[in-house]
Amino acid sequence: MKYGMNMLLWTSDVTEEHFGILESLKSWGYDGVELPVFDLDPAKFARIGKKLDELGLGRTAVTVCSDADNPISPDASIRAAALTRLKKAIDTVAAAGATQLCGPIHSALGTFSGTGPTADEWKYAQEALSKAADHARQNNVTLVCEYLNRFECYFLTNAADDARFCREVNHPNLKMMYDTFHANIEEKDLAAAMRGCWDQVVHVHISENDRSTPGEGHVDWKTTFQTLKELKYDGWLMVEAFGLALPALAAATKVWRRMFPSEEYLAKNALAFMKRMMS
């Protein structure tokens, strides 16, 4: 098992000024980090990757899509922009030495049509992500498609649909993740949801119901970790927690008040919690 921390707890733009945080995460016992990828600057991410190599920290990456680069837009030019951006994001994470690019890369975050996904949108997303996966394969990167709860998107909102989407694309470099926050909202039976999608899962986000310290809320952690062990999962357990450091993402994360004493408290306690639950 590999234990990681998403850097979105501190920033959406990791730079040299955050190297001290990376050093702390290593000293606290983390195996790696998840890098937010919004500034598509391969040179900058190569420098971050070099620092992570020096520290012996692994890395994955996460990004989102916007209205300007929405893979399911009815506008062909916007869909083309989405593919172009995904390819640039893949190049960027490859420069950092990351082998996974995670996130809701199927549609624009926080954008709603007023109805559920259409057949055309399903086709558009699969076309875009299939082509992006071809590019990812050339760069030793796997795209990891994340479903979100119904309040953050409308396209992929549960484990079964995400797994079906990936199975239909049927590309070795397009898989999915399981996120405990979204599952807590959308799944009727956590164990059944996990078992039903696990042939496609390559990444797990550990996130509490209030987006703060895992183990201090009401996510059904007993079932979650029992099923992880039953399914013999041995990939990343990546903590995804949000504070007040990301005003640009407040509309999506809906974090309006401080939920934990400090970032250090959350990071240390999250790691101890995961290891305790897996032991």
FIMI-930121 format. One record per residue (C-alpha): residue in three letters; residue number from 1; x, y, z. Coordinates in Angstrom, 1 decimal. Example, Ala and Ser with C-alpha at 12.3 -4.5 7.8 and 13.67 -1.06 7.14 Angstrom:
<rs>
<r><residuo>ALA</residuo><num>1</num><east>12.3</east><north>-4.5</north><up>7.8</up></r>
<r><residuo>SER</residuo><num>2</num><east>13.7</east><north>-1.1</north><up>7.1</up></r>
</rs>
This chain:
<rs>
<r><residuo>MET</residuo><num>1</num><east>0.0</east><north>0.0</north><up>0.0</up></r>
<r><residuo>LYS</residuo><num>2</num><east>1.2</east><north>3.5</north><up>-0.8</up></r>
<r><residuo>TYR</residuo><num>3</num><east>0.0</east><north>6.5</north><up>1.3</up></r>
<r><residuo>GLY</residuo><num>4</num><east>-0.2</east><north>9.9</north><up>-0.2</up></r>
<r><residuo>MET</residuo><num>5</num><east>-1.5</east><north>13.5</north><up>0.4</up></r>
<r><residuo>ASN</residuo><num>6</num><east>-3.1</east><north>15.7</north><up>-2.1</up></r>
<r><residuo>MET</residuo><num>7</num><east>-1.3</east><north>19.1</north><up>-2.1</up></r>
<r><residuo>LEU</residuo><num>8</num><east>-4.7</east><north>20.9</north><up>-2.6</up></r>
<r><residuo>LEU</residuo><num>9</num><east>-4.8</east><north>21.0</north><up>1.2</up></r>
<r><residuo>TRP</residuo><num>10</num><east>-2.3</east><north>23.8</north><up>0.8</up></r>
<r><residuo>THR</residuo><num>11</num><east>-2.3</east><north>25.1</north><up>-2.7</up></r>
<r><residuo>SER</residuo><num>12</num><east>-3.6</east><north>24.7</north><up>-6.3</up></r>
<r><residuo>ASP</residuo><num>13</num><east>-0.1</east><north>25.7</north><up>-7.6</up></r>
<r><residuo>VAL</residuo><num>14</num><east>2.8</east><north>23.9</north><up>-6.1</up></r>
<r><residuo>THR</residuo><num>15</num><east>6.1</east><north>25.8</north><up>-6.5</up></r>
<r><residuo>GLU</residuo><num>16</num><east>9.5</east><north>26.0</north><up>-4.8</up></r>
<r><residuo>GLU</residuo><num>17</num><east>7.9</east><north>27.8</north><up>-1.9</up></r>
<r><residuo>HIS</residuo><num>18</num><east>6.1</east><north>24.6</north><up>-1.0</up></r>
<r><residuo>PHE</residuo><num>19</num><east>9.1</east><north>22.4</north><up>-0.9</up></r>
<r><residuo>GLY</residuo><num>20</num><east>9.1</east><north>22.7</north><up>2.9</up></r>
<r><residuo>ILE</residuo><num>21</num><east>5.7</east><north>21.1</north><up>3.0</up></r>
<r><residuo>LEU</residuo><num>22</num><east>7.0</east><north>18.3</north><up>0.8</up></r>
<r><residuo>GLU</residuo><num>23</num><east>9.9</east><north>17.7</north><up>3.2</up></r>
<r><residuo>SER</residuo><num>24</num><east>7.4</east><north>17.7</north><up>6.1</up></r>
<r><residuo>LEU</residuo><num>25</num><east>5.2</east><north>15.1</north><up>4.4</up></r>
<r><residuo>LYS</residuo><num>26</num><east>8.2</east><north>12.9</north><up>3.9</up></r>
<r><residuo>SER</residuo><num>27</num><east>9.2</east><north>13.2</north><up>7.5</up></r>
<r><residuo>TRP</residuo><num>28</num><east>5.7</east><north>12.4</north><up>8.7</up></r>
<r><residuo>GLY</residuo><num>29</num><east>5.8</east><north>9.1</north><up>6.8</up></r>
<r><residuo>TYR</residuo><num>30</num><east>4.0</east><north>9.7</north><up>3.5</up></r>
<r><residuo>ASP</residuo><num>31</num><east>5.0</east><north>7.8</north><up>0.4</up></r>
<r><residuo>GLY</residuo><num>32</num><east>4.0</east><north>10.4</north><up>-2.0</up></r>
<r><residuo>VAL</residuo><num>33</num><east>1.8</east><north>13.4</north><up>-3.0</up></r>
<r><residuo>GLU</residuo><num>34</num><east>-0.8</east><north>14.3</north><up>-5.5</up></r>
<r><residuo>LEU</residuo><num>35</num><east>0.1</east><north>17.4</north><up>-7.5</up></r>
<r><residuo>PRO</residuo><num>36</num><east>-2.6</east><north>19.8</north><up>-8.7</up></r>
<r><residuo>VAL</residuo><num>37</num><east>-2.1</east><north>20.5</north><up>-12.5</up></r>
<r><residuo>PHE</residuo><num>38</num><east>-3.7</east><north>23.8</north><up>-13.5</up></r>
<r><residuo>ASP</residuo><num>39</num><east>-0.7</east><north>25.7</north><up>-14.7</up></r>
<r><residuo>LEU</residuo><num>40</num><east>0.5</east><north>23.6</north><up>-17.7</up></r>
<r><residuo>ASP</residuo><num>41</num><east>4.2</east><north>24.3</north><up>-17.4</up></r>
<r><residuo>PRO</residuo><num>42</num><east>6.3</east><north>21.2</north><up>-17.9</up></r>
<r><residuo>ALA</residuo><num>43</num><east>9.5</east><north>23.0</north><up>-17.0</up></r>
<r><residuo>LYS</residuo><num>44</num><east>8.1</east><north>24.0</north><up>-13.6</up></r>
<r><residuo>PHE</residuo><num>45</num><east>6.8</east><north>20.5</north><up>-13.0</up></r>
<r><residuo>ALA</residuo><num>46</num><east>10.1</east><north>19.0</north><up>-13.9</up></r>
<r><residuo>ARG</residuo><num>47</num><east>11.7</east><north>21.0</north><up>-11.1</up></r>
<r><residuo>ILE</residuo><num>48</num><east>9.0</east><north>19.7</north><up>-8.7</up></r>
<r><residuo>GLY</residuo><num>49</num><east>9.7</east><north>16.2</north><up>-9.9</up></r>
<r><residuo>LYS</residuo><num>50</num><east>13.4</east><north>16.6</north><up>-9.2</up></r>
<r><residuo>LYS</residuo><num>51</num><east>12.7</east><north>17.7</north><up>-5.7</up></r>
<r><residuo>LEU</residuo><num>52</num><east>10.3</east><north>14.7</north><up>-5.1</up></r>
<r><residuo>ASP</residuo><num>53</num><east>13.0</east><north>12.4</north><up>-6.5</up></r>
<r><residuo>GLU</residuo><num>54</num><east>15.5</east><north>13.9</north><up>-4.0</up></r>
<r><residuo>LEU</residuo><num>55</num><east>13.0</east><north>13.3</north><up>-1.1</up></r>
<r><residuo>GLY</residuo><num>56</num><east>12.1</east><north>9.8</north><up>-2.3</up></r>
<r><residuo>LEU</residuo><num>57</num><east>8.4</east><north>10.8</north><up>-2.7</up></r>
<r><residuo>GLY</residuo><num>58</num><east>6.2</east><north>9.2</north><up>-5.4</up></r>
<r><residuo>ARG</residuo><num>59</num><east>3.6</east><north>11.4</north><up>-7.1</up></r>
<r><residuo>THR</residuo><num>60</num><east>0.3</east><north>11.4</north><up>-9.0</up></r>
<r><residuo>ALA</residuo><num>61</num><east>-1.5</east><north>14.4</north><up>-10.4</up></r>
<r><residuo>VAL</residuo><num>62</num><east>-5.0</east><north>15.8</north><up>-10.6</up></r>
<r><residuo>THR</residuo><num>63</num><east>-6.7</east><north>18.3</north><up>-12.9</up></r>
<r><residuo>VAL</residuo><num>64</num><east>-10.2</east><north>19.4</north><up>-13.9</up></r>
<r><residuo>CYS</residuo><num>65</num><east>-12.0</east><north>20.6</north><up>-17.0</up></r>
<r><residuo>SER</residuo><num>66</num><east>-13.7</east><north>24.0</north><up>-17.5</up></r>
<r><residuo>ASP</residuo><num>67</num><east>-16.4</east><north>25.4</north><up>-19.8</up></r>
<r><residuo>ALA</residuo><num>68</num><east>-13.6</east><north>26.5</north><up>-22.2</up></r>
<r><residuo>ASP</residuo><num>69</num><east>-12.3</east><north>22.9</north><up>-22.5</up></r>
<r><residuo>ASN</residuo><num>70</num><east>-15.3</east><north>20.8</north><up>-21.9</up></r>
<r><residuo>PRO</residuo><num>71</num><east>-15.0</east><north>17.3</north><up>-23.5</up></r>
<r><residuo>ILE</residuo><num>72</num><east>-18.8</east><north>17.0</north><up>-23.7</up></r>
<r><residuo>SER</residuo><num>73</num><east>-19.6</east><north>20.4</north><up>-25.2</up></r>
<r><residuo>PRO</residuo><num>74</num><east>-21.9</east><north>20.4</north><up>-28.2</up></r>
<r><residuo>ASP</residuo><num>75</num><east>-19.4</east><north>22.8</north><up>-29.8</up></r>
<r><residuo>ALA</residuo><num>76</num><east>-16.7</east><north>20.9</north><up>-31.7</up></r>
<r><residuo>SER</residuo><num>77</num><east>-14.1</east><north>23.6</north><up>-31.2</up></r>
<r><residuo>ILE</residuo><num>78</num><east>-14.5</east><north>23.4</north><up>-27.4</up></r>
<r><residuo>ARG</residuo><num>79</num><east>-14.2</east><north>19.7</north><up>-27.6</up></r>
<r><residuo>ALA</residuo><num>80</num><east>-11.0</east><north>20.1</north><up>-29.6</up></r>
<r><residuo>ALA</residuo><num>81</num><east>-9.7</east><north>22.5</north><up>-27.0</up></r>
<r><residuo>ALA</residuo><num>82</num><east>-10.5</east><north>19.9</north><up>-24.3</up></r>
<r><residuo>LEU</residuo><num>83</num><east>-8.3</east><north>17.3</north><up>-26.1</up></r>
<r><residuo>THR</residuo><num>84</num><east>-5.5</east><north>19.8</north><up>-26.6</up></r>
<r><residuo>ARG</residuo><num>85</num><east>-5.5</east><north>20.8</north><up>-22.9</up></r>
<r><residuo>LEU</residuo><num>86</num><east>-5.6</east><north>17.1</north><up>-21.8</up></r>
<r><residuo>LYS</residuo><num>87</num><east>-2.6</east><north>16.4</north><up>-24.0</up></r>
<r><residuo>LYS</residuo><num>88</num><east>-0.7</east><north>19.4</north><up>-22.5</up></r>
<r><residuo>ALA</residuo><num>89</num><east>-1.7</east><north>18.2</north><up>-19.0</up></r>
<r><residuo>ILE</residuo><num>90</num><east>-0.3</east><north>14.7</north><up>-19.8</up></r>
<r><residuo>ASP</residuo><num>91</num><east>2.9</east><north>16.2</north><up>-21.0</up></r>
<r><residuo>THR</residuo><num>92</num><east>3.1</east><north>18.3</north><up>-17.8</up></r>
<r><residuo>VAL</residuo><num>93</num><east>2.6</east><north>15.4</north><up>-15.4</up></r>
<r><residuo>ALA</residuo><num>94</num><east>5.0</east><north>13.3</north><up>-17.3</up></r>
<r><residuo>ALA</residuo><num>95</num><east>7.6</east><north>16.0</north><up>-16.8</up></r>
<r><residuo>ALA</residuo><num>96</num><east>7.1</east><north>15.7</north><up>-13.1</up></r>
<r><residuo>GLY</residuo><num>97</num><east>7.5</east><north>11.9</north><up>-13.2</up></r>
<r><residuo>ALA</residuo><num>98</num><east>3.9</east><north>11.2</north><up>-12.4</up></r>
<r><residuo>THR</residuo><num>99</num><east>2.3</east><north>8.1</north><up>-14.0</up></r>
<r><residuo>GLN</residuo><num>100</num><east>-1.3</east><north>8.9</north><up>-13.2</up></r>
<r><residuo>LEU</residuo><num>101</num><east>-3.4</east><north>12.0</north><up>-14.1</up></r>
<r><residuo>CYS</residuo><num>102</num><east>-6.6</east><north>11.9</north><up>-12.0</up></r>
<r><residuo>GLY</residuo><num>103</num><east>-9.8</east><north>13.9</north><up>-11.8</up></r>
<r><residuo>PRO</residuo><num>104</num><east>-13.1</east><north>14.6</north><up>-13.4</up></r>
<r><residuo>ILE</residuo><num>105</num><east>-11.6</east><north>14.8</north><up>-16.8</up></r>
<r><residuo>HIS</residuo><num>106</num><east>-14.8</east><north>13.7</north><up>-18.5</up></r>
<r><residuo>SER</residuo><num>107</num><east>-16.7</east><north>17.0</north><up>-18.3</up></r>
<r><residuo>ALA</residuo><num>108</num><east>-16.6</east><north>20.6</north><up>-17.0</up></r>
<r><residuo>LEU</residuo><num>109</num><east>-16.6</east><north>20.9</north><up>-13.2</up></r>
<r><residuo>GLY</residuo><num>110</num><east>-19.7</east><north>22.6</north><up>-11.8</up></r>
<r><residuo>THR</residuo><num>111</num><east>-21.4</east><north>23.0</north><up>-15.1</up></r>
<r><residuo>PHE</residuo><num>112</num><east>-25.0</east><north>21.7</north><up>-15.5</up></r>
<r><residuo>SER</residuo><num>113</num><east>-27.3</east><north>21.2</north><up>-18.5</up></r>
<r><residuo>GLY</residuo><num>114</num><east>-30.5</east><north>20.8</north><up>-16.4</up></r>
<r><residuo>THR</residuo><num>115</num><east>-30.8</east><north>17.1</north><up>-17.5</up></r>
<r><residuo>GLY</residuo><num>116</num><east>-28.8</east><north>14.0</north><up>-17.2</up></r>
<r><residuo>PRO</residuo><num>117</num><east>-26.1</east><north>13.0</north><up>-19.7</up></r>
<r><residuo>THR</residuo><num>118</num><east>-27.1</east><north>12.4</north><up>-23.3</up></r>
<r><residuo>ALA</residuo><num>119</num><east>-26.0</east><north>9.8</north><up>-25.8</up></r>
<r><residuo>ASP</residuo><num>120</num><east>-24.1</east><north>12.5</north><up>-27.7</up></r>
<r><residuo>GLU</residuo><num>121</num><east>-22.3</east><north>13.6</north><up>-24.6</up></r>
<r><residuo>TRP</residuo><num>122</num><east>-21.3</east><north>10.0</north><up>-23.7</up></r>
<r><residuo>LYS</residuo><num>123</num><east>-19.9</east><north>9.6</north><up>-27.3</up></r>
<r><residuo>TYR</residuo><num>124</num><east>-18.1</east><north>12.9</north><up>-27.1</up></r>
<r><residuo>ALA</residuo><num>125</num><east>-16.4</east><north>12.1</north><up>-23.8</up></r>
<r><residuo>GLN</residuo><num>126</num><east>-15.4</east><north>8.7</north><up>-24.9</up></r>
<r><residuo>GLU</residuo><num>127</num><east>-13.9</east><north>10.0</north><up>-28.2</up></r>
<r><residuo>ALA</residuo><num>128</num><east>-11.9</east><north>12.7</north><up>-26.4</up></r>
<r><residuo>LEU</residuo><num>129</num><east>-10.6</east><north>10.4</north><up>-23.6</up></r>
<r><residuo>SER</residuo><num>130</num><east>-9.8</east><north>7.6</north><up>-26.0</up></r>
<r><residuo>LYS</residuo><num>131</num><east>-7.5</east><north>10.0</north><up>-28.0</up></r>
<r><residuo>ALA</residuo><num>132</num><east>-6.1</east><north>11.5</north><up>-24.8</up></r>
<r><residuo>ALA</residuo><num>133</num><east>-5.4</east><north>8.0</north><up>-23.6</up></r>
<r><residuo>ASP</residuo><num>134</num><east>-3.4</east><north>7.3</north><up>-26.7</up></r>
<r><residuo>HIS</residuo><num>135</num><east>-1.2</east><north>10.3</north><up>-25.9</up></r>
<r><residuo>ALA</residuo><num>136</num><east>-1.0</east><north>9.2</north><up>-22.3</up></r>
<r><residuo>ARG</residuo><num>137</num><east>0.2</east><north>5.8</north><up>-23.3</up></r>
<r><residuo>GLN</residuo><num>138</num><east>3.1</east><north>7.4</north><up>-25.2</up></r>
<r><residuo>ASN</residuo><num>139</num><east>4.1</east><north>9.2</north><up>-22.0</up></r>
<r><residuo>ASN</residuo><num>140</num><east>3.7</east><north>6.3</north><up>-19.6</up></r>
<r><residuo>VAL</residuo><num>141</num><east>0.7</east><north>8.0</north><up>-18.0</up></r>
<r><residuo>THR</residuo><num>142</num><east>-2.7</east><north>6.5</north><up>-17.0</up></r>
<r><residuo>LEU</residuo><num>143</num><east>-5.7</east><north>8.7</north><up>-17.1</up></r>
<r><residuo>VAL</residuo><num>144</num><east>-7.8</east><north>8.1</north><up>-14.0</up></r>
<r><residuo>CYS</residuo><num>145</num><east>-11.4</east><north>9.2</north><up>-14.5</up></r>
<r><residuo>GLU</residuo><num>146</num><east>-13.2</east><north>10.4</north><up>-11.3</up></r>
<r><residuo>TYR</residuo><num>147</num><east>-16.9</east><north>10.4</north><up>-10.8</up></r>
<r><residuo>LEU</residuo><num>148</num><east>-18.3</east><north>13.2</north><up>-8.7</up></r>
<r><residuo>ASN</residuo><num>149</num><east>-21.5</east><north>13.6</north><up>-6.7</up></r>
<r><residuo>ARG</residuo><num>150</num><east>-24.5</east><north>15.1</north><up>-8.4</up></r>
<r><residuo>PHE</residuo><num>151</num><east>-23.9</east><north>18.5</north><up>-6.9</up></r>
<r><residuo>GLU</residuo><num>152</num><east>-20.6</east><north>18.9</north><up>-8.7</up></r>
<r><residuo>CYS</residuo><num>153</num><east>-21.3</east><north>17.4</north><up>-12.1</up></r>
<r><residuo>TYR</residuo><num>154</num><east>-24.1</east><north>15.5</north><up>-13.9</up></r>
<r><residuo>PHE</residuo><num>155</num><east>-22.1</east><north>13.4</north><up>-16.4</up></r>
<r><residuo>LEU</residuo><num>156</num><east>-20.5</east><north>10.6</north><up>-14.2</up></r>
<r><residuo>THR</residuo><num>157</num><east>-22.0</east><north>10.5</north><up>-10.7</up></r>
<r><residuo>ASN</residuo><num>158</num><east>-21.6</east><north>6.9</north><up>-9.5</up></r>
<r><residuo>ALA</residuo><num>159</num><east>-19.2</east><north>4.0</north><up>-9.6</up></r>
<r><residuo>ALA</residuo><num>160</num><east>-21.2</east><north>1.8</north><up>-11.9</up></r>
<r><residuo>ASP</residuo><num>161</num><east>-21.4</east><north>4.5</north><up>-14.7</up></r>
<r><residuo>ASP</residuo><num>162</num><east>-17.7</east><north>5.4</north><up>-14.4</up></r>
<r><residuo>ALA</residuo><num>163</num><east>-16.8</east><north>1.7</north><up>-14.7</up></r>
<r><residuo>ARG</residuo><num>164</num><east>-19.1</east><north>1.2</north><up>-17.7</up></r>
<r><residuo>PHE</residuo><num>165</num><east>-17.7</east><north>4.3</north><up>-19.3</up></r>
<r><residuo>CYS</residuo><num>166</num><east>-14.1</east><north>3.0</north><up>-18.9</up></r>
<r><residuo>ARG</residuo><num>167</num><east>-15.0</east><north>-0.5</north><up>-20.0</up></r>
<r><residuo>GLU</residuo><num>168</num><east>-16.6</east><north>0.7</north><up>-23.2</up></r>
<r><residuo>VAL</residuo><num>169</num><east>-13.6</east><north>2.8</north><up>-24.1</up></r>
<r><residuo>ASN</residuo><num>170</num><east>-11.5</east><north>-0.2</north><up>-23.3</up></r>
<r><residuo>HIS</residuo><num>171</num><east>-8.1</east><north>1.5</north><up>-23.3</up></r>
<r><residuo>PRO</residuo><num>172</num><east>-5.3</east><north>0.3</north><up>-21.0</up></r>
<r><residuo>ASN</residuo><num>173</num><east>-4.4</east><north>3.9</north><up>-20.2</up></r>
<r><residuo>LEU</residuo><num>174</num><east>-7.9</east><north>5.0</north><up>-19.2</up></r>
<r><residuo>LYS</residuo><num>175</num><east>-9.1</east><north>3.7</north><up>-15.8</up></r>
<r><residuo>MET</residuo><num>176</num><east>-11.1</east><north>5.1</north><up>-12.9</up></r>
<r><residuo>MET</residuo><num>177</num><east>-10.8</east><north>6.0</north><up>-9.2</up></r>
<r><residuo>TYR</residuo><num>178</num><east>-12.9</east><north>5.4</north><up>-6.2</up></r>
<r><residuo>ASP</residuo><num>179</num><east>-13.4</east><north>8.5</north><up>-4.0</up></r>
<r><residuo>THR</residuo><num>180</num><east>-14.9</east><north>8.0</north><up>-0.5</up></r>
<r><residuo>PHE</residuo><num>181</num><east>-16.5</east><north>11.5</north><up>-0.4</up></r>
<r><residuo>HIS</residuo><num>182</num><east>-18.5</east><north>11.1</north><up>-3.5</up></r>
<r><residuo>ALA</residuo><num>183</num><east>-19.4</east><north>7.5</north><up>-2.8</up></r>
<r><residuo>ASN</residuo><num>184</num><east>-20.7</east><north>8.5</north><up>0.7</up></r>
<r><residuo>ILE</residuo><num>185</num><east>-23.2</east><north>10.7</north><up>-1.1</up></r>
<r><residuo>GLU</residuo><num>186</num><east>-24.1</east><north>8.6</north><up>-4.1</up></r>
<r><residuo>GLU</residuo><num>187</num><east>-23.8</east><north>4.9</north><up>-3.4</up></r>
<r><residuo>LYS</residuo><num>188</num><east>-26.5</east><north>2.9</north><up>-1.6</up></r>
<r><residuo>ASP</residuo><num>189</num><east>-24.1</east><north>0.1</north><up>-0.7</up></r>
<r><residuo>LEU</residuo><num>190</num><east>-20.4</east><north>0.9</north><up>-0.5</up></r>
<r><residuo>ALA</residuo><num>191</num><east>-19.1</east><north>-2.6</north><up>-0.6</up></r>
<r><residuo>ALA</residuo><num>192</num><east>-21.3</east><north>-3.5</north><up>-3.6</up></r>
<r><residuo>ALA</residuo><num>193</num><east>-20.3</east><north>-0.4</north><up>-5.4</up></r>
<r><residuo>MET</residuo><num>194</num><east>-16.6</east><north>-1.1</north><up>-4.8</up></r>
<r><residuo>ARG</residuo><num>195</num><east>-16.9</east><north>-4.7</north><up>-5.9</up></r>
<r><residuo>GLY</residuo><num>196</num><east>-18.8</east><north>-3.8</north><up>-9.0</up></r>
<r><residuo>CYS</residuo><num>197</num><east>-16.2</east><north>-1.3</north><up>-10.4</up></r>
<r><residuo>TRP</residuo><num>198</num><east>-12.9</east><north>-2.7</north><up>-9.1</up></r>
<r><residuo>ASP</residuo><num>199</num><east>-11.7</east><north>-4.2</north><up>-12.3</up></r>
<r><residuo>GLN</residuo><num>200</num><east>-11.3</east><north>-0.6</north><up>-13.5</up></r>
<r><residuo>VAL</residuo><num>201</num><east>-10.0</east><north>1.0</north><up>-10.3</up></r>
<r><residuo>VAL</residuo><num>202</num><east>-6.4</east><north>2.1</north><up>-10.1</up></r>
<r><residuo>HIS</residuo><num>203</num><east>-6.5</east><north>4.9</north><up>-7.5</up></r>
<r><residuo>VAL</residuo><num>204</num><east>-8.4</east><north>5.7</north><up>-4.3</up></r>
<r><residuo>HIS</residuo><num>205</num><east>-9.1</east><north>9.1</north><up>-2.7</up></r>
<r><residuo>ILE</residuo><num>206</num><east>-9.6</east><north>9.0</north><up>1.1</up></r>
<r><residuo>SER</residuo><num>207</num><east>-11.9</east><north>11.9</north><up>1.9</up></r>
<r><residuo>GLU</residuo><num>208</num><east>-14.1</east><north>12.5</north><up>4.8</up></r>
<r><residuo>ASN</residuo><num>209</num><east>-17.8</east><north>13.6</north><up>4.5</up></r>
<r><residuo>ASP</residuo><num>210</num><east>-16.9</east><north>17.2</north><up>5.5</up></r>
<r><residuo>ARG</residuo><num>211</num><east>-13.6</east><north>17.2</north><up>3.4</up></r>
<r><residuo>SER</residuo><num>212</num><east>-11.5</east><north>17.4</north><up>6.6</up></r>
<r><residuo>THR</residuo><num>213</num><east>-9.6</east><north>14.9</north><up>8.7</up></r>
<r><residuo>PRO</residuo><num>214</num><east>-10.4</east><north>11.3</north><up>7.6</up></r>
<r><residuo>GLY</residuo><num>215</num><east>-11.8</east><north>9.2</north><up>10.5</up></r>
<r><residuo>GLU</residuo><num>216</num><east>-13.4</east><north>12.2</north><up>12.3</up></r>
<r><residuo>GLY</residuo><num>217</num><east>-16.7</east><north>12.2</north><up>10.3</up></r>
<r><residuo>HIS</residuo><num>218</num><east>-19.4</east><north>9.7</north><up>9.3</up></r>
<r><residuo>VAL</residuo><num>219</num><east>-18.0</east><north>8.0</north><up>6.2</up></r>
<r><residuo>ASP</residuo><num>220</num><east>-18.5</east><north>4.2</north><up>6.7</up></r>
<r><residuo>TRP</residuo><num>221</num><east>-14.8</east><north>3.6</north><up>7.0</up></r>
<r><residuo>LYS</residuo><num>222</num><east>-15.1</east><north>0.1</north><up>8.5</up></r>
<r><residuo>THR</residuo><num>223</num><east>-16.9</east><north>-1.1</north><up>5.3</up></r>
<r><residuo>THR</residuo><num>224</num><east>-14.5</east><north>0.8</north><up>3.1</up></r>
<r><residuo>PHE</residuo><num>225</num><east>-11.3</east><north>-0.6</north><up>4.5</up></r>
<r><residuo>GLN</residuo><num>226</num><east>-12.7</east><north>-4.1</north><up>4.9</up></r>
<r><residuo>THR</residuo><num>227</num><east>-13.6</east><north>-4.1</north><up>1.2</up></r>
<r><residuo>LEU</residuo><num>228</num><east>-10.2</east><north>-2.6</north><up>0.2</up></r>
<r><residuo>LYS</residuo><num>229</num><east>-8.6</east><north>-5.6</north><up>2.0</up></r>
<r><residuo>GLU</residuo><num>230</num><east>-11.1</east><north>-8.1</north><up>0.5</up></r>
<r><residuo>LEU</residuo><num>231</num><east>-10.3</east><north>-6.8</north><up>-3.0</up></r>
<r><residuo>LYS</residuo><num>232</num><east>-6.6</east><north>-6.9</north><up>-2.3</up></r>
<r><residuo>TYR</residuo><num>233</num><east>-6.1</east><north>-3.3</north><up>-3.3</up></r>
<r><residuo>ASP</residuo><num>234</num><east>-2.4</east><north>-2.3</north><up>-3.2</up></r>
<r><residuo>GLY</residuo><num>235</num><east>-2.3</east><north>1.1</north><up>-4.9</up></r>
<r><residuo>TRP</residuo><num>236</num><east>-2.4</east><north>4.7</north><up>-3.7</up></r>
<r><residuo>LEU</residuo><num>237</num><east>-4.6</east><north>5.7</north><up>-0.8</up></r>
<r><residuo>MET</residuo><num>238</num><east>-4.5</east><north>9.4</north><up>-1.4</up></r>
<r><residuo>VAL</residuo><num>239</num><east>-5.9</east><north>11.8</north><up>1.2</up></r>
<r><residuo>GLU</residuo><num>240</num><east>-8.0</east><north>14.5</north><up>-0.4</up></r>
<r><residuo>ALA</residuo><num>241</num><east>-9.0</east><north>17.3</north><up>2.0</up></r>
<r><residuo>PHE</residuo><num>242</num><east>-9.7</east><north>20.9</north><up>1.5</up></r>
<r><residuo>GLY</residuo><num>243</num><east>-9.3</east><north>24.0</north><up>3.7</up></r>
<r><residuo>LEU</residuo><num>244</num><east>-9.7</east><north>27.7</north><up>3.1</up></r>
<r><residuo>ALA</residuo><num>245</num><east>-6.5</east><north>28.0</north><up>1.1</up></r>
<r><residuo>LEU</residuo><num>246</num><east>-8.2</east><north>27.6</north><up>-2.3</up></r>
<r><residuo>PRO</residuo><num>247</num><east>-10.7</east><north>30.5</north><up>-2.8</up></r>
<r><residuo>ALA</residuo><num>248</num><east>-10.6</east><north>29.8</north><up>-6.6</up></r>
<r><residuo>LEU</residuo><num>249</num><east>-12.1</east><north>26.3</north><up>-5.9</up></r>
<r><residuo>ALA</residuo><num>250</num><east>-14.5</east><north>27.3</north><up>-3.2</up></r>
<r><residuo>ALA</residuo><num>251</num><east>-17.5</east><north>27.2</north><up>-5.6</up></r>
<r><residuo>ALA</residuo><num>252</num><east>-16.7</east><north>23.5</north><up>-6.3</up></r>
<r><residuo>THR</residuo><num>253</num><east>-15.5</east><north>22.3</north><up>-2.9</up></r>
<r><residuo>LYS</residuo><num>254</num><east>-18.1</east><north>24.3</north><up>-0.9</up></r>
<r><residuo>VAL</residuo><num>255</num><east>-15.7</east><north>24.7</north><up>2.0</up></r>
<r><residuo>TRP</residuo><num>256</num><east>-16.7</east><north>27.9</north><up>3.8</up></r>
<r><residuo>ARG</residuo><num>257</num><east>-15.3</east><north>27.4</north><up>7.3</up></r>
<r><residuo>ARG</residuo><num>258</num><east>-12.3</east><north>25.8</north><up>8.8</up></r>
<r><residuo>MET</residuo><num>259</num><east>-12.9</east><north>22.1</north><up>9.6</up></r>
<r><residuo>PHE</residuo><num>260</num><east>-9.6</east><north>21.2</north><up>11.3</up></r>
<r><residuo>PRO</residuo><num>261</num><east>-7.0</east><north>22.7</north><up>13.8</up></r>
<r><residuo>SER</residuo><num>262</num><east>-4.1</east><north>22.8</north><up>11.3</up></r>
<r><residuo>GLU</residuo><num>263</num><east>-2.9</east><north>21.3</north><up>8.0</up></r>
<r><residuo>GLU</residuo><num>264</num><east>-0.2</east><north>19.4</north><up>10.0</up></r>
<r><residuo>TYR</residuo><num>265</num><east>-2.9</east><north>18.0</north><up>12.3</up></r>
<r><residuo>LEU</residuo><num>266</num><east>-4.9</east><north>16.8</north><up>9.4</up></r>
<r><residuo>ALA</residuo><num>267</num><east>-2.0</east><north>15.3</north><up>7.5</up></r>
<r><residuo>LYS</residuo><num>268</num><east>-0.5</east><north>13.4</north><up>10.5</up></r>
<r><residuo>ASN</residuo><num>269</num><east>-3.9</east><north>12.1</north><up>11.8</up></r>
<r><residuo>ALA</residuo><num>270</num><east>-5.0</east><north>11.1</north><up>8.3</up></r>
<r><residuo>LEU</residuo><num>271</num><east>-1.9</east><north>9.0</north><up>7.8</up></r>
<r><residuo>ALA</residuo><num>272</num><east>-2.2</east><north>7.4</north><up>11.3</up></r>
<r><residuo>PHE</residuo><num>273</num><east>-5.9</east><north>6.6</north><up>10.6</up></r>
<r><residuo>MET</residuo><num>274</num><east>-5.2</east><north>4.9</north><up>7.2</up></r>
<r><residuo>LYS</residuo><num>275</num><east>-2.4</east><north>2.8</north><up>8.6</up></r>
<r><residuo>ARG</residuo><num>276</num><east>-4.5</east><north>1.8</north><up>11.6</up></r>
<r><residuo>MET</residuo><num>277</num><east>-7.5</east><north>0.8</north><up>9.5</up></r>
<r><residuo>MET</residuo><num>278</num><east>-5.3</east><north>-1.2</north><up>7.1</up></r>
<r><residuo>SER</residuo><num>279</num><east>-3.5</east><north>-3.0</north><up>9.9</up></r>
</rs>
